Amino acid sequence: MSADGVTPHEAAFEALLGAILHECARDPLLLLEAVESGAALIRIARDRAAPPDPFDEILLEAFESARELLLGWTGKQVGDRADAEDIVQTALMRIYARHPDLATAEEMRAYLWTVTKNLVRDAWRRAATDRTHLTPDGDDRIALLADQAGLPFDDVITLRHTLIAALDQLPHREREAIVLRTYEGNTYAETAEIMGLASGTVKAYVHSALAKVRGALDDVA
């Protein structure tokens, strides 16, 4: 059991979430594809149209239009292209997690710049090597993590789509907590500091989110 009280089985599931979120950070279209796939499953299950949610499309449009400028500016601030990519991808995932109530790509771009600048300031205060990130090794790595978590998926695409669609259905605070925890590798205390909440509250959010996502995956596996 880890210092945060996480069992090896739970840790494997968190690592699986982190690996898939890292994939989505590198290729944001995966977020949109997964959400659209999940919406289709909801429509079939409920036999009615799911209400449209333009958030993911607005986020993707804003990110794609600002990505190169963000990378260029961030690279100048931190002095390393790889660190700049990590910061910009983390900004994307933080916004995905928070799901801010923004109606246009222009507003989303401004928010993306704000989050990126805040992360750059954090990088100045803390070296990138101070935190260990999970570096996914492709489908084989994800399949191994799924097996270790007790989710023997043969189809990694279905696994990815189901997981992201389940994340998209979470309440915003639960999704923010689980992304900060699994994608960024934060402890409960660090996640609580970022969110401005008590550690116990964050732990409850994470456990609730993990249970809901796990339930969605168990239903499909």
N, C-alpha and C positions, 0 to 999 in steps of 0.2 A: 504494500500500500504506500502511495506517495505521501509527501508532506501535506498535501491538501486533502488527504483521506480518500484518494481515488484508487479503486482496485485495478489490477492489471486488465481485467475485462473492460472496465469503464474507460481506462486509459486508451485501450485499442480503439474503442468507439469514438472517443474524442479525437484521436489521431486520424481516424478515417474521415471525420468531418473536416479536420484541418487540411488533409491532403486534397480533398475535393474542392474546398474553398480556394486553395492555392491554384488549382487548375483554372477555376473560374476567374481568379484575379488576373491570370496571364491571358485568358481568352474570355472576355466578358460576354461574348455571344452565348457561351454555355449557360449563363444565368437566364438569358431570355429564352433559349431553347427549352430549358428545363421547366421554366414557369409556364410556357405555352403548352408543353406536354402535360404538365400537372393540371392545368385548366381543362384540357380535353378530358382527362380522366375524371375530373369533378363533374363535367357536363354529362358524361356517360353515366356515372354513378347516380346523379341526381335527376337525370332525364330532363334537364333544362339548361339554358344558357348561363354560364358563369358571368358575373358582372365584370366588365373590363377594368383593368388596373393599368393605367399608362405609366406608372412609376418606373418600371424596369426599362421601358423604351426611352423615356426621358433621360434616365441615368446613363444608358448606353450612348445615346446621341451626344450628351454633354461630355462624357468621358472620351469618346472617339474624337470629337472635334477639338478637345483641349489637350489630349495626351502628349503630343510632341512638344507643345509649349511648356507644359508642366514638367516633362522630363528634362528639357533643356534648362529651365530655370532651376529645378531641383538639383540637377547635376552640378551646376555652378556653385550651389550653396554647400553641397556635401562633398564635392570633389571626386565622385565615383559614380559611373553610369549604373552599375549593378545596385548600389545603395539607393540611387535615385529611382530606379524601377521598383524596388521594394517599397519605398515610401509612397510612390504614386499608386501602386496596387493596393497598399494598405489603406490609403485614402478612399479608394473606390469601395473597398469592402466595409469600411466604417460607415460610409453613406448608405450602402446597401443594408447594413444592419440597422441603422437608425431610422431609415425610411422617412426622411423629413417631408413635411407637407409642402412640396414645391410643385408648381403647376407648369413651369416652362423650362426648356433646356438652358436658357440664359440664366435663370435663377439657380439651376443646378450647377452650372459651370462656376458661378460665383462661389457657391457653397463648397464645391470641389477645391477651388483655389484656397479657400479659408482653411479647410481641413488639411490640405497638403502643407501649407505654411506652418500650421501648428505642429505637424509631424516633423517638419524640418527643424523647428526650434527644439523639439524633443531630441532629435538626433544630435544636435549640437551639445546637448547636456549629457547624452548617454551614447557611448560608442555602439555601433551596430553589433559588435561581437559580444556585447553584454547579454544578449538574449539568444537562445537557441531556437531556431525555427525548424519545423518539419519541412524537409525538402522532398517532395514526392518524386517517385521514380517511375511514373507512368502506371499503366493499367495493372501490371503485375504487383506493384506495391499496394495499390488500392485493393486488389483482390485478396492479397495477403492480410491486410488490415481488416477487411470485411470478415474474413474467415476467423481471425483472432477475436473479433467482436461477436462471433456467433451468428454472422450474417453471410452464409455461403452463396453469394450471388455469382452466377455464371456470366451474366450480362452486365458489364460495368456501366454501359450507357444507361440501362434501366435503373441501376443503383444510383448513379449520379442524378438523373432526372427526378427520381422519387425523393431523394434527399433534399435537393434544392426546392422542389415543389413543397415539401413539408416545412422547410425553413420559411418559405414565403407565407405560409399560413399562420405562423407564430405571432403572438402579440409583439409589438415593436421592442419592448424592453427585454423580453425573453430572447428575441433574435439578436439584439445588440449584445447581451451578455454572453450568449453562446458563441458568437463570432469573435468577440474580443478574447474569449477563453481558448477556443480551438484554433482559429486562424492565426492570431497573434501570439499564442502561447502564454498568455498572462496567467498569473496565479489569481485566486479569488480576491486576494487583497489588492492586487494591481488593477483587476477589472473593476473592483468597487471604487478605487480612487478615480479611474477614468470616468465612470458613470456618476460619481458623486453620491454613492449609496453605501449602506453598511454591507460588510462582507457576508453576513448571514442572509441578507436580502438577495444579493447577487447569487449566492449558492443556491437559494431556493429557485431563482429564475433559471439558472443553468440546469438544475436537476429536472425541473418541469419541462424545459425545452428538450432536453435529451430524451425524456420519457415519451414525449409526443412524436419526435422524429423517429425514435426507435419503433414506436407503435406503427407508424406509417410504413417503415421498411419491413417490419414483421408481416404486415398485411400483404405485401407484394412478394416477399421471398418465398 
